[in-house]
Amino acid sequence: MSKFVLLSRLAAALLAVSSVSAFADPHCGPGVSKEECARRMAQSARDKARNQQNQQNNNNNYGGGYNGGSNNTVDYRTGNQPKYGSAQEREQAKRDRKAARDRGETTTTTDVIYRKDGGTTVVTNTTNPYGQTNTQVNKYNPYGRQTQDKNVNVQHYRGTDVNVVDKRITDFGSRGNVRVITQERSLSYRNSSQYNTVISREQTYRNYRTNYSRYYQSPAYVSRGYHGGYYYDLRPVVQVDVYFSNPLVFWLFNSTYEDSYYRTYWGYDYQPFSAFNRAGVFYPTQDLIDLARDVAGMNYGNTANFRAAMQVLAEQLEAKLPGRLGSNDVVISHAEVVSANLAVVEGYVNTYGQPFSFKALLDLNNGYGSMVFVPSTWDRDPTAYDLYILDQINARIMNGY
């Protein structure tokens, strides 16, 4: 073999190896420069690393926060629905996350959605102790390459941070005229039969949870998120008068109307209204106080609709009784603001016979559009009408109005 032929064959072999090296990677091909090939390969490596990091984040707590076991998966390729666990598990997870936020921790929930096109969407909601939620939405194509990195600061439902509300209420309570009014009403409250009833009813209501918490546990109720007011712990606030610097708490527990008090709090937004004609019918619980604090941080229209909604609630519960509601007869054992326009409360009503449970949707945009659900029976499965009302309430919660 001549030297020329040998060199020609070696050159051909080297060219073949070079072609395989240049075009073996799917990001490169004929007509793609070496610089472009290198750029594509580097981008692919970055996307792969980011995707792996995101997968890792799905199993870890973000920023040292508390996850609460809320990693949910939806697979639209197969039609499988998310497996969120039983109603009891969801309720416990929600309680755990709230307890974590009360301790000053941040909570995180993650949803992984497998789309029909073969790609994935990862939605991560991170909520700080003040109720502010940050939503991170990452989308990936079927090949794992990230196609969207979107961060959304969601307006939290309270209208303003809890610490801001607390400061506003504290500053308001230190005003001279407000301090005089709240001290007078506090003294009157402590010397009233209403205050004594709060103390005497506590054990009775604790016994209700022991005796009746097993009711309303049929699958038809539980699958709709209804457990009955007895399901929740009783958290009484015997000295509710210490919260009288919150105008909504003041309105709920005082039958007198103090124009200068309310005018000082709302300023230019203030429009005169009436005293609560059923003041004192609600037993003071921490859940009710927290709800009043949350709504007090919203605009004046929301607070006006909250008063209307509480009026509707009292009237509809009273309609179930042979007489009028008495002092501390209505216990709100669970309360939650579920959207900018809605709050949900659950509890029970004390009667001389069999107490009954309820769930109510409070419309903070139109108080008179609130809904109240009272089960037809307490010892049997729900009726078709019961389920219809619960479905209506749940539909409005899902739609946020």
NUMARBA-16021 format. One line per 10 residues: number of its first residue (from 1); for each residue x, y, z of N, C-alpha, C. Coordinates in steps of 0.02 Angstrom, whole numbers, plus 50000, padded with zeros to 5 digits. Each point is the difference from the previous one (the first is absolute). Layout:
NUM) X:Y:Z:X:Y:Z:X:Y:Z ~ ...
This chain:
1) 50043:49940:50000:49957:50060:50000:50045:50062:50000 ~ 49986:50046:49954:50042:50060:49996:49985:50046:50059 ~ 50047:50044:50012:49991:50048:50055:49940:50045:49986 ~ 49987:50017:49937:49944:50044:49983:49933:49967:50017 ~ 49995:49936:49981:49937:49964:50014:49988:49995:50075 ~ 50053:49985:50038:49995:49995:50074:49977:50065:50031 ~ 50029:50055:49978:49980:50065:50027:49928:50017:49982 ~ 49979:49981:49939:49931:50014:49980:49950:49963:50044 ~ 50015:49937:50015:49955:49960:50043:49997:50028:50072 ~ 50058:50021:50025:50002:50030:50067:49959:50064:50003
11) 50006:50039:49948:49961:50063:49998:49925:49986:49998 ~ 49980:49949:49962:49929:49982:49996:49974:49976:50067 ~ 50041:49960:50035:49980:49976:50067:49992:50057:50049 ~ 50047:50047:49999:49996:50057:50045:49938:50042:49985 ~ 49984:50009:49936:49941:50038:49981:49936:49967:50025 ~ 49998:49933:49996:49941:49963:50024:49991:50009:50075 ~ 50055:49995:50037:49996:50009:50072:49978:50070:50017 ~ 50026:50050:49964:49981:50069:50011:49927:50011:49987 ~ 49973:49967:49947:49929:50008:49984:49956:49971:50055 ~ 50020:49941:50026:49961:49970:50054:50001:50044:50061
21) 50057:50028:50016:50006:50043:50060:49958:50063:49992 ~ 49999:50026:49938:49965:50063:49989:49925:49992:49999 ~ 49976:49942:49973:49929:49994:49988:49965:49947:50042 ~ 50037:49968:50047:49968:49950:50043:49951:50033:50048 ~ 50016:50061:50023:49955:50035:50047:49938:50024:49963 ~ 49940:49990:50028:49938:50020:49965:49995:50075:49989 ~ 50040:50040:50036:49996:50072:49993:50041:50025:49940 ~ 50040:49956:49971:50043:50019:49945:49980:49960:49938 ~ 50022:50021:49944:49984:49967:49938:50033:50035:49941 ~ 49987:49975:49942:50029:50032:49940:49980:50073:49996
31) 50048:50041:49986:49987:50071:49992:50004:50040:50064 ~ 50012:49965:50058:50004:50034:50064:50074:50011:50016 ~ 50018:50062:50014:50070:50015:50015:50020:49971:50067 ~ 50066:49994:50010:50024:49974:50063:49980:50046:50058 ~ 50001:50066:49988:49981:50047:50053:49927:49991:50019 ~ 49956:49993:49949:49928:49991:50014:49988:49933:50034 ~ 50036:49949:49978:49993:49934:50031:50018:50003:50073 ~ 50056:50034:50016:50022:50006:50069:49950:50039:50042 ~ 49971:50053:49970:49951:50040:50037:49938:49959:50016 ~ 49976:49960:49951:49941:49959:50011:50012:49947:50054
41) 50059:49969:49997:50016:49949:50050:50004:50030:50070 ~ 50028:50060:50005:50005:50033:50065:49930:50018:50026 ~ 49956:50024:49956:49932:50017:50020:49962:49938:50023 ~ 50011:49944:49964:49967:49938:50019:50023:49977:50069 ~ 50064:50008:50013:50026:49980:50066:49971:50043:50055 ~ 49993:50066:49987:49970:50044:50050:49927:49982:50013 ~ 49962:49986:49945:49930:49982:50008:49993:49935:50039 ~ 50044:49952:49986:49997:49936:50035:50014:50009:50074 ~ 50050:50042:50016:50017:50013:50070:49943:50035:50036 ~ 49967:50048:49966:49944:50036:50030:49941:49954:50012
51) 49988:49956:49952:49945:49952:50008:50013:49953:50058 ~ 50062:49977:50007:50017:49956:50056:49992:50036:50066 ~ 50019:50065:50002:49992:50039:50061:49926:50008:50017 ~ 49959:50011:49949:49929:50007:50012:49970:49936:50027 ~ 50021:49943:49972:49976:49936:50025:50020:49990:50072 ~ 50061:50022:50018:50022:49995:50069:49958:50045:50045 ~ 49983:50060:49976:49960:50046:50040:49931:49974:50014 ~ 49974:49958:49955:49933:49972:50011:49997:49957:50062 ~ 50057:49973:50021:50002:49955:50057:50027:50032:50063 ~ 50021:50063:49994:50029:50034:50057:49959:50061:50019
61) 50012:50026:50059:49969:50063:50021:50036:50058:49968 ~ 49963:50048:49976:50031:50058:49970:50021:50049:50054 ~ 50062:50025:49995:50022:50052:50044:49995:49982:50073 ~ 50005:49938:50018:49995:49982:50070:49929:50001:50025 ~ 49951:50004:49954:49930:50005:50021:49972:49932:50018 ~ 49934:50000:50013:49965:49939:50021:49955:49979:49944 ~ 50007:49937:49977:49962:49977:49943:49933:49972:50019 ~ 49996:49963:50054:49936:49973:50023:49974:49943:49958 ~ 50043:49969:49960:49979:49942:49962:49956:50016:49940 ~ 50002:50063:49977:49955:50020:49946:50036:49998:49933
71) 50020:49942:49977:50027:49990:49934:49948:49963:49959 ~ 49969:50033:49951:49944:49971:49963:50019:49991:49927 ~ 49974:49947:49970:50016:49985:49930:49935:49991:49960 ~ 49998:50032:49942:49945:49992:49954:50028:49976:49933 ~ 49974:49945:49974:50024:49972:49937:49945:50004:49948 ~ 50004:50051:49956:49949:50009:49949:50012:49953:49941 ~ 50057:49966:49999:50012:49952:49946:49957:49938:50008 ~ 49988:49982:50063:49962:49939:50014:49931:50014:50028 ~ 49987:50064:50016:49935:50018:50028:49997:49990:50075 ~ 50056:49983:50032:50000:49990:50072:49991:50066:50036
81) 49959:50001:50050:49989:50060:50039:50049:50003:50058 ~ 50010:50060:50029:50048:50007:50054:49981:49959:50061 ~ 50050:49973:50033:49988:49962:50061:50019:50043:50060 ~ 49951:50037:50025:50012:50046:50054:49991:49968:50069 ~ 49981:49937:50002:49988:49968:50064:49927:50009:50021 ~ 49984:49971:50057:49931:50005:50025:49986:50070:50025 ~ 49936:50013:50013:49981:50066:50026:50034:50013:50067 ~ 50005:49948:50041:50033:50008:50065:50073:50016:49991 ~ 50033:49968:49952:50070:50014:49988:50011:50070:49973 ~ 49955:50022:49957:50006:50068:49974:49989:50051:50056
91) 49951:49987:50042:49987:50045:50056:50059:50002:50048 ~ 50030:49942:50014:50057:49998:50044:50060:50036:49970 ~ 50011:49990:49934:50055:50034:49966:49990:50076:50003 ~ 49938:50022:49992:49986:50072:50003:50013:50027:50071 ~ 49980:49961:50050:50013:50020:50069:50075:50003:50014 ~ 50036:49951:49974:50072:49998:50011:50034:50061:49968 ~ 49978:50018:49940:50030:50058:49967:49983:50064:50038 ~ 49938:50006:50024:49982:50059:50038:50040:50005:50065 ~ 50008:49942:50033:50039:49999:50062:50072:50021:49987 ~ 50027:49977:49943:50068:50018:49982:50006:50075:49988
101) 49951:50030:49966:50001:50073:49988:49993:50038:50065 ~ 49958:49973:50045:49993:50032:50066:50066:50000:50038 ~ 50042:49950:49986:50066:49998:50032:50051:50043:49964 ~ 49977:50035:49948:50045:50043:49963:50035:49967:49942 ~ 49979:49940:49981:50031:49964:49945:49963:50014:49934 ~ 50034:49984:49946:49971:50006:49933:49977:49931:49977 ~ 49941:49996:49969:49974:49936:49977:50001:49997:49924 ~ 50006:49940:49974:50005:49989:49927:49956:49942:49978 ~ 49965:50010:49945:49964:49945:49967:50023:49997:49928 ~ 50005:49940:49973:50025:49990:49932:49952:49956:49960
111) 49983:50021:49940:49959:49961:49954:50041:49986:49937 ~ 50005:49937:49981:50034:49980:49938:49946:49977:49951 ~ 49996:50033:49943:49948:49985:49950:50033:49973:49937 ~ 49981:49939:49981:50025:49970:49938:49950:50015:49945 ~ 50021:50041:49953:49954:50023:49948:49991:49948:49945 ~ 49948:50009:49960:49986:49953:49946:50054:50001:49946 ~ 50035:50057:49993:50052:50003:49949:50065:49966:50022 ~ 49999:49970:50060:50059:49965:50024:50044:50042:50044 ~ 49986:50065:50004:50040:50044:50043:49973:50001:50071 ~ 50033:50037:50043:49979:50005:50070:49996:50073:50021
121) 49956:50013:50048:49995:50066:50031:50005:49991:50075 ~ 50044:50037:50031:50010:49996:50073:49979:50066:50031 ~ 49950:49997:50044:49974:50060:50034:50017:49995:50074 ~ 50037:50048:50025:50020:50000:50070:49974:50063:50033 ~ 49959:49991:50052:49973:50056:50039:50034:50003:50067 ~ 50031:50056:50014:50036:50011:50063:49964:50057:50038 ~ 49978:49985:50061:49962:50049:50040:50039:50017:50063 ~ 50010:50065:50012:50037:50021:50059:49954:50006:50060 ~ 50026:50013:50060:49958:50002:50060:49946:50053:49999 ~ 50006:50050:49954:49950:50054:49997:49946:49986:49948
131) 50002:49941:49970:49948:49983:49952:50015:50019:49929 ~ 50059:50029:49986:50018:50018:49932:50024:49938:49963 ~ 49975:49991:49939:50016:49940:49961:50040:50019:49937 ~ 50053:49964:49989:50040:50007:49940:49993:49936:49959 ~ 49981:50007:49936:49990:49943:49957:50053:49997:49946 ~ 50033:49943:49995:50051:49989:49949:49973:49948:49951 ~ 49997:50018:49936:49975:49955:49948:50057:49985:49951 ~ 50020:49938:49997:50052:49978:49953:49969:49950:49951 ~ 50011:50012:49936:49976:49954:49948:50059:49969:49963 ~ 49991:49936:49983:50053:49963:49965:49969:49965:49940
141) 50038:49998:49944:49976:49966:49941:50012:49924:50008 ~ 49975:49960:49954:50007:49927:50007:50073:49976:50006 ~ 50047:50042:49980:50070:49980:50003:50035:50025:50064 ~ 49962:50030:50045:50028:50023:50063:50028:50070:49998 ~ 49994:50034:49943:50026:50068:49996:49949:50049:50027 ~ 50023:50046:50042:49954:50048:50032:49978:50051:49948 ~ 49934:50010:49996:49972:50047:49952:49967:50060:50034 ~ 49991:49997:50066:49972:50057:50036:50025:50000:50071 ~ 50019:50059:50023:50022:50010:50069:49964:50063:50024 ~ 49943:49991:50033:49957:50056:50017:49990:50003:50075
151) 50009:50059:50028:49990:50010:50071:49945:50051:50011 ~ 49951:49982:50041:49942:50042:50011:49993:50014:50075 ~ 49998:50064:50017:49984:50018:50070:49925:50006:50006 ~ 49970:49951:50032:49927:49998:50006:49977:50045:50056 ~ 49949:50041:49987:49972:50043:50052:49965:49956:50051 ~ 50024:50004:50061:49971:49957:50052:49932:50027:50021 ~ 49960:49957:50030:49929:50014:50010:49987:50052:50055 ~ 50047:50011:50043:49986:50043:50057:49997:50074:49981 ~ 50022:50017:49942:49998:50069:49979:50062:50038:50023 ~ 50029:49980:50054:50062:50029:50025:50031:49951:50048
161) 50064:50007:50014:50034:49954:50044:49970:50000:50070 ~ 50002:49943:50033:49973:49995:50067:50035:50048:50047 ~ 50066:50006:49993:50036:50045:50045:49980:50073:49988 ~ 49983:50016:49937:49977:50068:49985:49931:50012:50031 ~ 49956:49949:49995:49933:50006:50031:50007:50008:50075 ~ 50041:49958:50030:50009:50004:50073:50026:50069:50021 ~ 50047:50027:49962:50026:50066:50017:49947:50054:49993 ~ 49960:49995:49946:49947:50049:49991:49950:49997:50058 ~ 49981:49939:50019:49952:49992:50055:50030:50025:50066 ~ 50064:49985:50011:50033:50023:50062:50003:50076:50002
171) 50020:50031:49944:50003:50073:49997:49930:50030:50009 ~ 49951:49969:49970:49931:50024:50006:49977:49997:50073 ~ 50016:49944:50034:49979:49992:50070:50033:50048:50047 ~ 50056:50030:49979:50035:50047:50045:49973:50071:49994 ~ 49956:50012:49951:49970:50067:49993:49959:50016:50062 ~ 50000:50062:50021:49967:50020:50062:49927:49981:50003 ~ 49960:50021:49949:49929:49986:50001:49986:49925:49994 ~ 50040:49965:49961:49991:49928:49991:50015:49963:50065 ~ 50054:50021:50034:50019:49967:50062:49946:50008:50053 ~ 49970:50059:50003:49946:50012:50049:49940:49954:49985
181) 49981:49996:49936:49942:49960:49980:50013:49926:50014 ~ 50058:49975:49980:50014:49928:50009:50005:49982:50074 ~ 50027:50045:50041:50004:49986:50072:49931:49998:50031 ~ 49957:50045:49979:49932:50000:50026:49962:49937:49980 ~ 50007:49981:49936:49964:49941:49977:50030:49936:50030 ~ 50065:50000:50011:50032:49942:50031:49975:49990:50071 ~ 49996:50054:50037:49975:49996:50069:49928:49976:50001 ~ 49960:50025:49954:49930:49979:49995:49995:49926:49983 ~ 50043:49978:49955:49999:49929:49979:50019:49954:50057 ~ 50052:50018:50037:50023:49957:50055:49949:49994:50056
191) 49956:50048:50005:49949:49999:50053:49933:49974:49975 ~ 49999:49972:49940:49936:49979:49971:49990:49925:50007 ~ 49937:49979:49991:49985:49929:50000:50029:49967:49937 ~ 50009:50040:49948:50030:49973:49939:50070:49972:50014 ~ 50039:50037:50039:50068:49977:50017:49997:49937:50043 ~ 49954:49999:50047:49994:49941:50043:49979:49938:49960 ~ 49959:50010:49948:49978:49944:49959:50058:49971:49960 ~ 50046:50043:49978:50059:49975:49964:50038:49950:50043 ~ 50007:50016:50063:50037:49956:50046:49961:49935:50013 ~ 49936:50007:50012:49960:49941:50018:49988:49953:49941
201) 50002:50026:49939:49986:49958:49941:50061:49961:49976 ~ 50060:50018:50022:50060:49971:49972:50000:49924:50005 ~ 49986:49973:50058:50002:49928:50008:49944:49966:49961 ~ 49942:50033:49997:49944:49972:49961:50020:49992:49927 ~ 50032:50051:49972:50019:49997:49930:50058:49951:49988 ~ 50043:49992:50048:50053:49949:49993:49968:49931:49999 ~ 49948:49991:50039:49965:49935:50001:49966:49986:49933 ~ 49978:50053:49966:49969:49991:49935:50049:49965:49952 ~ 50062:50023:50000:50049:49969:49955:50010:49926:50019 ~ 50003:49986:50064:50009:49930:50022:49941:49957:49980
211) 49939:50028:50007:49940:49960:49989:49978:49996:49927 ~ 50014:50053:49960:49970:50004:49934:50050:50001:49942 ~ 50065:49998:50013:50048:50007:49945:49997:49941:49952 ~ 49970:49944:50021:49995:49942:49955:49945:50008:49948 ~ 49956:50049:50010:49946:50011:49951:50028:50032:49936 ~ 49961:49997:49948:50016:50031:49936:50064:49972:49969 ~ 50014:49936:50012:50060:49969:49972:49984:49951:49944 ~ 49940:50003:49972:49984:49957:49944:50041:50022:49939 ~ 50016:49954:49954:50040:50018:49942:49972:50058:49960 ~ 49933:50004:49996:49970:50055:49961:50017:50068:50030
221) 50002:50004:50066:50019:50063:50033:50075:50012:49994 ~ 50039:49949:50018:50072:50008:50003:50029:50017:49932 ~ 49975:49969:49947:50025:50014:49933:49987:50072:49978 ~ 49953:50033:50033:49984:50070:49985:50031:50048:50051 ~ 50045:49974:50041:50036:50043:50046:49960:50022:50061 ~ 49945:49965:50014:49960:50018:50058:50009:49949:50055 ~ 50018:50025:50060:50010:49956:50057:49954:50017:50059 ~ 49966:50057:49995:49959:50022:50056:50043:50043:50047 ~ 49968:50049:50031:50036:50045:50044:50032:49968:50060 ~ 49974:49942:50020:50028:49966:50059:50068:49969:49985
231) 50018:49995:49937:50062:49967:49980:50062:50039:50024 ~ 49993:50066:50008:50056:50044:50015:50007:50013:50075 ~ 50061:50013:50020:50013:50016:50071:49966:50066:50019 ~ 49977:50004:50061:49973:50062:50026:50058:50043:50028 ~ 50004:50062:49977:50052:50046:50024:49967:50063:50026 ~ 49974:49998:50061:49963:50057:50026:50046:50060:50017 ~ 49972:50059:49994:50034:50062:50020:49955:50033:50051 ~ 50011:49983:50063:49955:50023:50053:50001:50076:50005 ~ 50059:50029:49999:50006:50073:50007:50004:50032:49931 ~ 49947:49993:49963:49999:50025:49932:50003:50076:49999
241) 49986:50033:50055:50001:50073:50002:50069:50029:49987 ~ 50053:49960:50008:50067:50025:49985:50008:50012:49925 ~ 49954:49975:49960:50002:50010:49928:49951:50054:49977 ~ 49973:50039:50045:49950:50050:49982:50030:50058:49959 ~ 50065:50003:49992:50029:50051:49956:49996:49978:49927 ~ 49977:49939:49987:49983:49978:49932:49927:50017:49989 ~ 49984:50043:49951:49930:50023:49993:49951:49944:49984 ~ 50022:49946:49968:49954:49945:49985:49986:49958:50061 ~ 50050:49990:50042:49988:49966:50064:49955:50043:50044 ~ 50013:50065:50001:49959:50046:50039:49927:49995:49978
251) 49989:49999:49934:49931:49998:49973:49966:49934:50018 ~ 50037:49944:49999:49970:49935:50014:49977:49993:50073 ~ 50033:50035:50046:49988:49987:50071:49972:50060:50039 ~ 49984:50054:49965:49971:50058:50034:49937:50023:49965 ~ 49948:50008:50038:49935:50021:49972:49995:50075:49993 ~ 50049:50037:50026:49999:50073:49994:50038:50020:49936 ~ 49979:50057:49971:50032:50025:49939:50041:50062:50019 ~ 50065:49997:49986:50045:50055:50017:50026:50032:49936 ~ 49968:50054:49980:50016:50032:49936:50072:50025:49998 ~ 50023:50033:50053:50069:50027:49999:50052:49945:49997
261) 49985:49943:50030:50045:49943:50000:50010:49975:49928 ~ 49945:49985:49966:50004:49975:49932:50027:50052:49951 ~ 49981:50062:50009:50023:50053:49956:50076:50009:50005 ~ 50026:49992:50060:50073:50006:50010:50037:49945:49963 ~ 49973:49939:50000:50035:49944:49968:50000:50006:49924 ~ 49942:50015:49970:49994:49997:49927:50011:50068:49966 ~ 50000:50053:50037:50015:50065:49971:49953:50019:49944 ~ 50029:50021:49942:49959:50024:49944:49956:49946:49970 ~ 50018:49937:50008:49960:49945:49973:49937:49986:50041 ~ 49998:50027:50060:49946:49983:50047:49932:50021:49974
271) 49952:49954:50006:49930:50014:49987:49961:49971:50059 ~ 49958:50040:50033:49964:49976:50059:49960:49936:49986 ~ 49998:49956:50049:49961:49938:49995:49966:49989:50066 ~ 49973:49942:50012:49961:49987:50061:50038:49952:50046 ~ 49983:50003:50063:50027:49951:50048:49972:49931:49982 ~ 50036:49949:50019:49979:49931:49986:49941:49983:50046 ~ 49942:49985:49970:49941:49987:50041:50002:49932:50033 ~ 50053:49961:49987:50009:49936:50034:50069:49996:50032 ~ 50023:50058:50023:50066:50004:50032:50003:49951:50059 ~ 50053:49962:50003:50010:49953:50055:49975:49930:49988
281) 49966:49988:49943:49975:49931:49989:50057:49953:49981 ~ 50056:50028:49974:50056:49959:49981:50047:49990:50060 ~ 50013:49938:50015:50046:49983:50053:50071:50020:49978 ~ 50038:50036:50041:50066:50024:49979:50051:49943:49994 ~ 50023:49986:49940:50052:49950:49988:50058:50033:49963 ~ 50057:49968:50004:50059:50028:49966:49990:49999:49924 ~ 49963:49951:49976:49986:49997:49928:49960:50061:49977 ~ 49951:50020:50039:49960:50058:49984:50042:50064:50005 ~ 50042:50005:50051:50042:50059:50009:50049:50006:49941 ~ 50030:49944:49980:50047:50002:49944:49966:50021:49935
291) 49939:49975:49990:49962:50019:49941:49986:50075:50000 ~ 49979:50027:50057:49986:50071:50005:50063:50042:49987 ~ 50057:49975:50023:50063:50035:49987:50016:50000:49926 ~ 49992:49942:49967:50015:49995:49929:49957:50048:49959 ~ 49935:50002:50016:49955:50042:49961:50011:50074:50016 ~ 50020:50016:50061:50012:50069:50019:50056:50031:49959 ~ 50044:49958:49971:50053:50026:49958:49980:50011:49928 ~ 49938:49983:49983:49975:50010:49932:49970:50070:49993 ~ 49973:50014:49941:49971:50067:49990:49933:50007:50036 ~ 49975:50061:50002:49939:50012:50038:49941:49961:49972
301) 49997:49992:49933:49945:49962:49970:49999:49928:50024 ~ 50059:49969:50005:50003:49931:50025:49976:49995:50072 ~ 50019:50048:50041:49978:49997:50070:49925:50011:50006 ~ 49972:50043:49957:49927:50010:50001:49964:49936:49980 ~ 50027:49965:49951:49969:49937:49978:50010:49945:50051 ~ 50055:50003:50037:50009:49952:50054:49945:50009:50053 ~ 49985:50061:50017:49946:50012:50049:49933:49974:49973 ~ 49987:50013:49936:49938:49975:49970:49998:49924:50000 ~ 50057:49969:49985:50003:49926:49998:49989:49970:50069 ~ 50028:50031:50052:49990:49974:50068:49927:50010:50021
311) 49969:50052:49976:49929:50011:50014:49959:49944:49967 ~ 50016:49984:49937:49965:49946:49965:50010:49934:50036 ~ 50061:49987:50022:50015:49937:50035:49958:49995:50063 ~ 49999:50052:50041:49961:49998:50062:49926:49991:49987 ~ 49974:50035:49950:49928:49995:49985:49982:49930:49976 ~ 50041:49971:49956:49982:49934:49973:50008:49945:50053 ~ 50048:50008:50044:50007:49951:50054:49941:50007:50049 ~ 49981:50061:50014:49943:50011:50045:49936:49972:49971 ~ 49993:50000:49934:49940:49974:49968:49991:49926:50012 ~ 50054:49965:50020:49996:49929:50015:49977:49986:50071
321) 49991:50053:50040:49983:49992:50070:49927:50020:50012 ~ 49971:49976:50053:49931:50020:50017:49998:50071:50028 ~ 50056:50025:50025:50003:50067:50028:50059:50038:49972 ~ 50024:50051:50037:50056:50041:49979:50065:49972:50026 ~ 50054:50017:49966:50066:49982:50024:50016:50037:50065 ~ 50032:49965:50046:50019:50031:50062:50074:50016:50001 ~ 50022:50028:50054:50070:50020:50008:50046:49939:49995 ~ 50052:50005:49958:50051:49948:49991:49972:49933:49974 ~ 49945:50003:49963:49969:49938:49974:50033:49973:49938 ~ 50036:50042:49962:50030:49979:49937:50076:49995:50007
331) 50027:49942:49986:50072:49988:50006:50029:49992:49931 ~ 50049:50042:49983:50038:49991:49938:50065:49966:50018 ~ 50005:49936:49982:50059:49960:50019:50053:49998:49945 ~ 49982:50024:49941:50049:50002:49945:49982:50057:49954 ~ 50050:50039:49979:49989:50056:49955:50060:50008:49955 ~ 49988:50017:49937:50054:50006:49952:49980:50047:49944 ~ 50043:50048:49983:49991:50041:49942:50026:49961:49940 ~ 49957:49982:49952:50020:49956:49946:50012:50036:49934 ~ 49981:50063:49995:50015:50040:49940:49992:50073:50019 ~ 50013:50044:49953:49993:50071:50014:49928:50020:50014
341) 49953:49957:49982:49929:50017:50008:49962:49953:50046 ~ 50031:49946:50024:49963:49950:50037:50036:49978:50063 ~ 49961:49984:50051:50025:49968:50060:49952:49942:50016 ~ 50027:49948:50031:49960:49942:50020:50004:49991:50075 ~ 49944:49989:50032:49998:49987:50072:49961:49936:50013 ~ 50019:49964:50051:49963:49942:50022:49993:50003:50076 ~ 49947:49970:50024:49988:50002:50072:49936:49964:50018 ~ 49970:50021:50056:49939:49968:50023:49961:50049:50043 ~ 49937:49984:50010:49954:50042:50038:49977:49962:50061 ~ 50003:50033:50056:49977:49971:50063:49924:50005:50004
351) 49967:49946:50017:49927:50002:50010:49984:49962:50064 ~ 49938:50007:50022:49979:49963:50060:49988:49927:49985 ~ 49994:49984:49936:49992:49930:49980:50065:49975:49971 ~ 49997:49979:49937:50059:49975:49965:50035:50058:49964 ~ 50064:50015:50015:50035:50053:49963:50009:49980:49928 ~ 50007:50048:49956:50010:49984:49930:50060:50036:49972 ~ 50029:49968:49949:50061:50025:49969:49983:50041:49938 ~ 50048:50040:49976:49989:50040:49940:50066:50015:49965 ~ 49994:50019:49937:50055:50026:49960:49974:50059:49961 ~ 50038:50054:49996:49976:50060:49966:50054:50028:49954
361) 49979:50025:49943:50043:50035:49954:49984:50075:50007 ~ 50048:50039:50024:49990:50071:50010:50025:50037:49938 ~ 49955:50035:49967:50016:50037:49939:50024:50070:50020 ~ 50064:50014:49991:50029:50064:50019:49993:50052:49945 ~ 49969:49982:49945:49986:50047:49946:49926:50018:49998 ~ 49959:49954:50024:49927:50010:50005:49976:49960:50059 ~ 49999:50031:50058:49984:49964:50062:49934:49963:49998 ~ 49951:50028:49965:49934:49968:49997:49998:49941:49952 ~ 50056:49989:49966:50005:49941:49957:50034:49942:50036 ~ 50008:50005:50065:50031:49946:50039:49954:49939:50003
371) 50029:49942:50012:49963:49937:50002:50012:49966:50067 ~ 49947:49969:50027:50004:49965:50063:49974:49929:49990 ~ 50039:49951:50022:49980:49931:49995:49991:49970:50069 ~ 49941:49971:50012:49986:49964:50062:49975:49931:49980 ~ 50033:49946:50020:49978:49933:49980:49928:49985:50020 ~ 49965:49963:49958:49930:49982:50016:49997:49954:50060 ~ 50049:49957:50007:50003:49954:50057:50070:49998:50027 ~ 50007:49979:50062:50067:49996:50029:50022:49927:50010 ~ 49956:49954:49992:50017:49930:50014:49990:49954:49939 ~ 49988:50029:49941:49990:49959:49941:50038:50031:49942
381) 50001:49965:49943:50034:50025:49941:49965:50062:49974 ~ 50036:50042:49963:49970:50063:49975:49947:49987:49948 ~ 49953:50045:49995:49949:49996:49948:50028:50029:49935 ~ 49963:49991:49946:50020:50027:49935:50005:50076:50003 ~ 49955:50031:50038:50002:50073:50005:50062:50023:50040 ~ 50017:49962:50052:50061:50016:50038:50060:50001:49954 ~ 50006:49949:49959:50058:49994:49955:49999:50055:49948 ~ 49940:50019:49978:49994:50054:49951:50028:50066:50028 ~ 49982:50016:50062:50023:50062:50031:50076:49998:50010 ~ 50026:49944:50024:50072:49994:50008:50037:50007:49934
391) 49972:49970:49948:50031:50006:49934:50000:50072:49975 ~ 49946:50037:50015:49997:50070:49981:50053:50041:50037 ~ 50008:49986:50064:50051:50036:50039:50069:49984:49973 ~ 50014:49937:49987:50066:49980:49975:50014:50030:49931 ~ 49949:50004:49959:50009:50029:49933:50020:50074:50006 ~ 49969:50035:50046:50017:50071:50008:50070:50008:50030 ~ 50019:49955:50044:50068:50002:50028:50051:49990:49944 ~ 49987:49951:49956:50046:49985:49946:50005:50059:49951 ~ 49944:50033:49989:49999:50057:49953:50023:50065:50032 ~ 50001:50002:50067:50025:50059:50035:49952:50058:50004
401) 49936:49987:49990:49951:50055:50006:49933:49974:50024
